[in-house]
């Protein structure tokens, strides 16, 4: 929660969905918000997690979310940048 960015990569088949939780042992999440929505899919934030729906067309995608809260008694926010690769 130090205004840093973490980069993830997920693989998904066209037309399918991916659900990912964002909890860690020392993290208290206050808010998760979409900073840059995906261009070729759909993204929904559900509490401390997100759900990505891959469109049936396209080969790759990208989105960015912000996670704000407290980690080890320090308030702040971090960014999660996600590259989506279609199988």
C-alpha positions, 0 to 999 in steps of 0.5 A: 500500500505504498503507491506501488504497482504489481503486474499480473498476467492471466490466461483465459479462453475466449468466452470464459470468466476469471474470478480472483480474490485480492486478500493477503494476510496483512492487508485490510482492504477498504476499496477496490476500484477500476482505474483503466477498464478492459477494452476487449472484455468486461470487468466487475469488482465484487468486494475484495475481488474482481471478475473478468469476462473474456469476449469471444473475439480478440487475443489480448486485453489489459486492465488496471485496478486500485486497491486502497486500505491498510497494510501493517498499520500503514494506510495507502493504495496500490495498483494491480495491472493485469495483462490478459492473454487468450488461449 
